[in-house]
Amino acid sequence: MQAIHQPGMRIRSTPKDGEIALDSSWSILNPDGAAAQIRSAAEDLQNYLTVSQDLRLDLDTEQTANQIAFRVSPPSRPHRGAFCVRITQNTVLVSGDDLRGVLNGQIWLEDMMNLAGGPFLPQGTIRRMPRVKNRVIFSGSGIDDYPDWQLEAIRHAGFDTITILVRGFDLNGLRKNCDFNDIIERAEAHGLDTMLYNHLGAHVHPDDPGADAALDSVFGELFRRYPKAAGLHLVGESLEYPSKDPRTTGKSFRESVVDGIPDPRPSPGWFPGFDYPALLRKIVTAVHHVKPEAEVIFSTYNFCYLPSDVREAFLAELPKDLTINIAFEMQKARTTDGVRRPAMDYTVSVTDPGEYFTSEATAAHRQGLHFRACTNTGGLCWDVGCVPYLPVHQLWSKRMEAVLPYIRKGDCTSLFEGIHYGWWPNPAQDLGKLFYWQQEGGREPSSGELLYAIARRDYGTEEVAEIWAAWSEALTGRIVTSNEDQYGPLRVGPAYPFIFQVNMTRTMLSKEIPFPCEPGQMFGNTIIMTGYQPFESANQSPGIQRYPLDIREMTELICLWEAADDRLAGLLPQMPSGRCRGNGERLLALGRFIAAAFRTTLNIKHWWLLNRRLQLTAEPDRANALLDEMVQILSAEEKNVEDVLPCVELDSRLGWEPSMGYVADARHLCWKLRQLDFARREIDQYRNILSIPQTANRGIF
């Protein structure tokens, strides 16, 4: 990721019809006194041509023939970030509607040459305009980690807005001191906006006498301290307050347990109480009193499980200058043989929006509210939580296409393309530049054509696009999307432990294992549940009904996915050595790692069912037969871990996620092997218990 311009991108020596060829007779205009962004565009393009196309062009301060030039030249109706490019035999002129447009135009030139396989550009004039005002992402190198190279990588990937997690003034998501203004100002120099993501509570009720002053001291103060921040992102789970709505506990979720007994009502962060709109109205007022143009966004993510009439009543009371954030796939359910399985968290397997999204979007339109779509189209979600991206690009393409009608309608004004798991360079970003931009003039490829071109660019063979299609088909309708899986084996992949649930203990402690994360992480093991069991919900069928279907479909998924892995392995010798072959090897490692995560998920479901049966089986022979099956699962899982070790040794990004740190690297996989060995020893101990003399034992099974 840090090497933004990749060497060896020149794979063609001559231009095609309708293209011009840049050569050493060309130069790049970099006039004295030009704006910093124009100079940055010229210097970055020079570096790109040197590194990626093996072509060194001089920077000239005066206009000459055969020259690439950048300028700001707004049309009569300028569009933020838009640009026009005119390409002739001896001129390439990038005219930005503003300085950000200049930077966007410069990246477009690089993208075109990368896809062309040489320093070749299509003759003609095109104009490109972003369809949305913000495409928001978190850092891909760590929580709130924004060195200049990361900002530049984000810009090249097509995103235009970064996010800083705010736990206090200059206190970031890791609870470390951080100069927010430094990040905001450097991001601005790279053509990026900055959103503040709120983790500051609102510990007052909107009717309290001191509410205005208290909210101003937090939310107004944010914009006094960080005046260049573009806006504030709020979400229910980190904006709890003492609600008076009797449908809530009126307390934070941590305080909603009395003498060990939980209140069955939701806490205020998970329910749109009648007083929540008043709280949001006062926060918006506090922010806009300091910075009227700041955008305040509220995510309804935590309310997605509720009936539409409850959510729509909430939206009807919101101020019109508040933007809502809606998650694309949440609660989208599939029903098979009468068993209902909704998407409990982010998954790419849903290509059409769920009822939560569509109902909120419809209500927002009716109320005159704009919304931000949480699409995760940076290329990652919780289907496998510790990989750099999910290589199911046909699914990402379908999702982008499904969002477009809401963008064209004017209701969806921005996109949230990845939460704290960040991003990593992958073809989803190329697709984003196709779907999320509007072009006049020239010819744009279809998404299918673009994927074939990307496959040629990155791997030297179009057939890789067919591998992506096979993976996309495998995932569709087969990946499990339950909480126990997304917070368990799919979160940490093959490092997930297999706990023998018979409690062989003298200490009477819980058998759940604290997953061994490094200290100092944002979430660490608090978002990893190792005691595998169904996490039930009023909106889904119980686990005992879901698991047989999950097992059947995950078995199909693994078969299809691994067939594509094997096909990719057969393609490796055909890929050009060097960059393309290296890319192919990393892609295969990614595919194998994902398959291993799926196998772990399948195995843990069998494991849980056997544990349940075992604890209801008193007859020793039957119990020992179940234990034999469990040992077979442990052996299969041991092989699964050993097979994936070379993958994480090849690619250090595998097994890492910004908020958890490393969870499935070689160290954790070796830990998993030790844990499997411990489970075997416990099984042996239990066999000894079963052999204790018994009288008239009769098992249930």
N, C-alpha and C positions, 0 to 999 in steps of 0.2 A: 504493500500500500504506500509506503514512504517513497518508493521510486515511481513518481507519477507518470513520467515518460518512459515507456518501455523500449529498450534497444531491439533492433532486428525487425522492425515493422515493415521494412521495405522488401516486398516479395515479388514485385513486378518491376520491369525495367523500362517499359514504354507505356505511354498513355493510351486510353481508348478513344474512339471517335467522340468528339464533343468535350474532351478534357484538355486542359493545359498542363504542361509539365514545368514545375519549378526546377531551376538548375542554378549553377554558381553565378550566372549573370544577373540573378535577381538580388534585391536587397530589401530590408525592412525599414520603413521610415520611423525614426524615433527622434522627433524634433526637440531642440532645446526649449525648455519652458513648458513642455507638454504636461498634462495632468498625470499624477502618479499612476492612475489606473491604465492610461494609454501607454505609458512607458512599461508598466508591468506586462501588458498584453504583448508588446513588441518583444520584450526580453524573454517572455515565456515561449512565444512562438519560435524565437531563435533557438532556444534550448531544445524545444521539441524536435525541430528539424535536424539539429546536430545529433541528438541522442537516438531518436526513433527512425529518422530517414537518412542518416549518414550524409547530411547536406548542411554545410556551414554557410550561412548568409550573413553579410555585414549589416550592422545597424547604421543607417545614414541619417544625418540631421537635415539634409536637403532632399527635395523631390527629384527623382530621376526616372528614367524609363525602367521597365521591368521591376516594379516595386509593389510591395504590400504595405498598405497604409491603414491607419485606424483614426477615426475621428468621431466626435459627437455631432450629429446633425438631425435634430428632432423634426419629424414631419408635422403637419398641421394638427394632427391628433396623436400625440406621442403616447406610447404604451411602455410602462416601466419594464426595463430589462429587454426590450425588443431591439432588433437590429436588422439592417439590410446589408447584403453582400452583392457587389457587382464584380464579376470576373470576366476579363477579356484576355487576349493573347499577351498583353504586356502590363496589365494592372489587376491587382486585387484590392478592392476598397471595401473596408468594413465601416459602416456608418451606424453607430449606436444611437437609439433615441435618448440615451443617457449613458453615463460612464459604465453602469452595470451592463448595459446592452453591448458596449464595446467588448467587455470581458467575455460575454456570452458568444459574441460573434467570433472572437479569437478561438474559443474552444470548439466551435462548430467547424472551423477550418481544420483543426487537428483531427476531429472525429471523421471528417470526410476523407482525409488522407489516410487515416488508419484503415478505414473500410476499403479504400481504393487499393491498398497495398503498395503505396508509393506516394511521392510528392506531387500528386495529380489532383486537380480540382475541376469541377464541372463548369463550363462556360455558361454565362447567363446572369440573371439577377433574381435573387430570392429575398423574401422578407419573412422573418420568423418572430412570433410573439408568444410569450408564455400564456397558457390558458388559465392559470391560477396565479394568485399574487404571492403565495408562499408554498414551497415544498420543504417540509421541515424534517430534520434528522438529528439524531444524537451522534456524538463522536464514535468513530469506529475503532479508536485506539485505547479507549478507557473512559471511565466515567468523568465527564467534564474535562477531558484531556484535549486541549486545543492548541498544540504548537502550530506554527505557521504552515508546516508541511501538511498537517491534517486539514487545516482550513482550505489550503489549495487543492487537496485531493477531493474534498467535499464539493468545491466549486467545479472541478473538472467532471465530477460524477453527475452534475446536473441539479443538485440540491441548491437552494438559495437561502436557507435559514437554519441556524444551529439552535440548540437548546442547552440551557444551563439549569441544572437542578439547584434549587434554592432552599437550604435548610436554615439559613440565617443570613444576615448581611455579610457578604463576602465569605459565607460558609457554604461549601458545595455539597454535592450528593454524598461524598465520602466523609462529610463532617470535618473537612479540612479547610483551613484558611485559603482563600483564593481571590485574586484581584479580578473581580467581575468586569470592571471597566476596561482593564487591559484586554481581556478576551473580546469584549464588545467592540472596542475600537480597532483591534487587529482584524476581526471578522469583517468589519465595515470596509477596511482597506482591501480585503479580498472579494468584495462584492457580495457580502453575506449579511443578512439580518440576524438578530439574536432574540429568541424568546426566553423568558424566565419561566421555569416550570416550578410551580408552587409546592413546597412541603412545609409551609408555615400554617399553623392552625388558626382558626377564627374562634377564639375562646370567649366570645360574647354573643348574646342574643341580639338580633337587630333592633328589638324594642328597648333594650337597656339604655338608660340615660347617657351613659358614656360610650355607646357603640360607635358613633361617628368618629370620635377622637381615637378610640382604640383601633378601629380599622384603618384610619388614616395613618396611624403610627406604624402600621405594618405595610399595607399595600400602597398607600400614597408615598410612604417613605422609600419604597423600592424605586420609584421613578424619580424621586429627588436625588437619590444616590446614583442611580443608573439611568440618566436621562436619555441615552441613546438606545436603550432597549426598545425593541419593536412592540412588545406586548407581554402579557401574562397569561399562562396556561394554568387553569384550576381543574381539580378533579375531586370528586366526592370523598374518596378514601383518605385524602390528605387535607380535607377542609371540613372537618367535623365541628359541630357547634352545639350549644345546649338547646336543642329544639324543644318546643312546647307541644309539638304534634304527638298526640297519644299513640299514634301508630308506630312511633319510634321509641327507643329506650331513653332518648333525651340526653344520652351520654356517649362518650367515645366508645368504640368497640372494646377497648381495653378495660373500661370501667363498667361494662355492661354485664359483669358477672358478680353476683353477690353470694358470699359464702360458698363459692365453688359452683353455684347454680346459674347458668346463663339465662339471661332474659330472652325469650323466644322472638321478641320483636327486633327488627333491624336497628342498628345504630344510625344516627342522622347522616353519616357519610354514605350510607347504602340505601337511603330512601328519600324521595323528594317531598319532604315535609311541607306543610302549608306555609311555613315561615322561611323556607329556603330561598324563594325568589326575593324576599325582602333583604336577606343577607347579601345575595349576589348584587342586588341593585345598589346597596351601600358600598360594596367593594368597587363596582364600576364607577360610582361617583367619586370615591376616594382616588382612584387611579386617574380619571379624566380631569379631576381638579388640578392635578399636577401636570399631566400630559394628555391633552384632549385627543390626540391622534393615536394613542396607544390602543392596541387591540386587546380586549379581554375575552378569553375563551374559557368556556366551562365544558368539561367532558361529562357526558351522561353515561359513561361506561358502567358505573356501578349500579345504574338503574335498569340495565338492559333486561333483567330477569322479570321485570314487573309487567302487568297488563298494559296495553297501549293507552287505555283511558286514564290511568294514573299518570303515566308519563306525559301524555298530551295536556292534561290539566296543569301540570307543572310548566310546560313550555309556554302555555297561554299567558302565564303571569310574568315571564321573563322580560327584562328591558330590551328594547329593540337594538340597543347598541352593544349587546352581548352576542358573541359568536358561540355556537355550541359545537362540540366535537362528538362525532358519531362513529362508532366502530363498525366496519363494513360487515363482518361475518358473525358477530357475537349472537349466540342463541339460535343461529340457523340450524334447524333440526332435520335429521333424516329419520324416517320411520320405516323399519324393516320387520316384517312378520309381527306387527303390532308393538314393536319395541322402539321407544323414542330415544334418540341420542343427539342432543344438541351440541353445537360448538360452544364449549364452556370458556374457551379463551382463543387467542389468535391462531388461525390456521389458514394456510393457502388452499386447502382442499375445497373451500367454499368459493365458487366463482361467481355466483349470483348473490346479491345482498340479502340478508335475512330480514325477517319481519320487523325486528327492532330498528334496523337501519331505514327501511322504507317508510315505516310509520313515522319515525322521527323526522325524516326528510320531508315527508308530506306535511306534517304539522308545522315544521319550520317555515316552509313555503307559505302556508296559510297565515302564519303569524308575522310574516315579513322578517324572519330571522335568517341570517347567513349561517352556514355551517362548514366546519372543517371535517373532511372524511379521513378517518384513521384507516389507511389501506395497507400499511406495511409493505408497500411496493418497492421499498429499497432492496427487497429480496430475502427477507428473513422473518420468521415468526416462531411460535412455540411448538411447531410440529417436531422439530429437533432443536433443542435450545442452545447447544454449544458447538454449532458449526458456523462457518463464515457466511454461508448463504445456502438457500435451497435451490438446486439446479433444475427446477421444474418451470422453465421459462414460458412454456405454452400456458401454464396456469396463471402466471403473473400477467401475461398478455391478456388473457380473458378477464382478469380482474380489472385491469386498467380500462379495457373497453367497456366494462360494466359501469364504471364510475363516470365515464364521459358524458352520458346524458344529463347527469346532475350538474356537471360543470357547465355544459352548454346552456342549461336552463338559467344559470346565473346564481343558483342557490349555494352550490359548493364553491367556495372561493379559495380554499387552500387545502393542502394534503399533509397528513401526518404519516410519513413513510417509514417510520421505524421508531420503536420505543427504546428503552435503555440498552437493549442488545445491540444497538448501533447498526453499522453497515459494513460491507466489504465490497471491493470492486467485483462486479459480475454483470452479465448481460441484462439483468433487470433494469440497470441504469440506462443502457442504450434504449431499451423499450420505453422507459419514461421520457426520454428526449423525443421519441416518436409520438407517443400518445398525448403527452402533456404540453405539447407545443403546437401552434397553428402556423402553417407555412403557406405563403403565397408565392407562386412561381416555382419553376423547377419540378422535378418529379420525386415524390417521396416513396420509399418502398412500402409494401405491406408488412405487417408484423412477421409473417412467415418468411418473406424474402429477407427481411432484416436479420432474422435468426440464422438463416443459411449464410449470410454475409459475415455475421459475427463468428460463426463456426470456422469459416475459411480464414478469417483474420487471426483468431486466437489459437486454432489447432491445425490449420492447413488442410482441413477436410470438412466438407459440408455434412458428412455423415454424423458428426457430433450433434447436430441439430435434431437428428432422428433419435439419438440417445436421450436428449432432453425431453422429446415427445414421449418416449417410452416411459421415462420416469414420471412424467406428468400424468400419463394414463394410469400408471400403477397407483399413484397416490389418490387419485380421484375416487371418492366413495369408499375408501378402504382404510385410511388412516384413522386411528382413534383420537377423539378430541375431548376426552373426559379430564376432570381435574386431577384424578389420581395418576393419570399417565403423563399429562403435561407438567405436573409438579413432581413427577417421579422419573420413570425410566426414559421418557422422551426428553427430559430436561438435562440429564447428565449422561444419557446414552449408555454404552456398555460398562460404565463404571458403577452403575446402580447396584446396590447390595441385595443379596437374597437372604433374608432373615428367616431362620427356622423359627416358626412362631410358637412352638411348644416352649414354654418358659423354663429352661433348665437353669435354675438359679438358687443360690442361697441368700441373695440380697433382695429379692422381691422387687427388682427395678423393671421399668419398661424395657422392652426389647428393641425399641426404635434406636437406630444408630445416628448420632450427630455426624452428618457428612463432613469429611475432613477438608474444609475450605481454609485457605490462608486467611489470617487475621487482616482486618482493615478493609474488607470488601464492603460495598454498599449494602448488599443483601446477604451475600455468602450463603450459608446453608439454611437461612430462614425461609427460603423459597424452594427447598428441596425436602420432600416428605419421603423418608426411607421406610417407614412402616406401611408397606403397600396394602391397601384395602380400598374398597369402593368408597368414594366420597359422594354421598347421595345428595340429590337436589330435587325440589318439588317439580322441576321442569323436565326431569329425565326419568327413564325407567330405572329400577334398581340394578345394581351390578350383577346380581345373580342371573338376571335376564339378559343383560348387555353382554356379559363375557363370552357366552358361546358364539354370538355373532361376531364379536371383536376377534376371537380366535380364528374363526373361519376367514374373515376378511383380511386380517393381518397375515395369515398364511398365504393367501393369494397375493397380497402386496409384496411380501418378501420374494416369492417366486418370480414375479414380474420384474421387480427392482433388480434382483441379482442377475437375471437374464440380460438386462441392459448393462449392468456392470461387466459381465463377461464379454458382451459385444464391444464395449469400450476397450477392454483389455486387448481384444484382437485388433483394434484399430491403432494401438500405440506404435507398432513398428512402421505403420504407413505415414505417421506424422513426421514432418521435417525435424531433424535433430535440432537441439538448442531450445529456443523459446517455445515453439509449438509443442515439442515433445515434453518439455518440463510442465507446460500447462496441462497437457493430457495426463501426466502422471499425478499431478495434484488433483485433477478432476476425478480420476479413478480412486484416489485415496479418499476423497470426499464421498463418493458413491459407496465405497466399501464401509466407511464409518457410519453413514446413515443406515445402511443395511444392518450393521451390527446393532445400532440403536433399536431398529425394528425387531430384531431377533430377541434382544433383551426384553422388550415390551411383551412379545409373545410368550417368552419363557416365564416371565413373572406372573402372567395371568394363569398359566398352568400351575405354577408354584403355589399361588394363593388358593386355588381350588383344591389342590392336594392337601395343603395345610388344614383347610376347613374339614375335609373328609377325615383326615388323620385324627383330628381332635374329637371326632364323634365315633371313632372306631376302637372298640375295646378288645376285640378278638385278635390275638397276637399275629396269627398268620396273615390275616387281612391287613393289619397295620404294617407288617413287614413288607408286604407287597407294595403298599403305598410308598413306603420309605425307599424301596428299590426304584420306583418311578422318580422319586425326588432326587435320588443320587444321579440318575440318568440326566435329569435337567441340569444339575450342577456340573456334570461333565460336559454337556453341550454348551453351557454358558462359559465354562473355562476355555473351551476351544474358541468360542466366539471372541473372547477377550484376547487370547493369544494371537488370533488371526488379524485383529485390528491394530495390534501394537506397531507393526511396521508403518501403518498409515499415519499415526500421530508422530512417529519419529521422522517421517518425510515432511509433514506440514505441521509446524508448531501452532498454527491458528486453530487446528482441530482440537476440540475439548476445552475451549476457552469461551467465556462470555463476560462482558465488561462488569456486570454487577455481582457476579459470583467468583470471578477469577477462573483459574484452571480447575476443571472438575473431571476431565476425562483425558488428561495427558498420560504419559507413560507412568508417572508416579502414582496417579490414581488408579490406573488399570492394574498395576502391580498390587496396590492396596486391595483392589477387588479380588484378585486371585487369593490373597491371604484370607479375605473374608469368606470366600467360597470354601476354603480349606477348613475354616472354623465351623462353618455350617455342617460340613461332613462329620466333624468330630462330635458335634451335638447330636447328629442323627445316630451315630454309633452309641452314644450314651443312652439315647432313648430306646434303642434296641435292647440294651441291657435292662432297662426298666421293664420293658415288655416281657422279658424272660423271667422276671420275679414270679415265684409260684402264685397262681391265681386260682380262684374257685368260681365256677359258673359264670365266667364273663361272657356277655353277649353283646356284640357290637350292633350299632344301628345300621351300618352298611355291611 
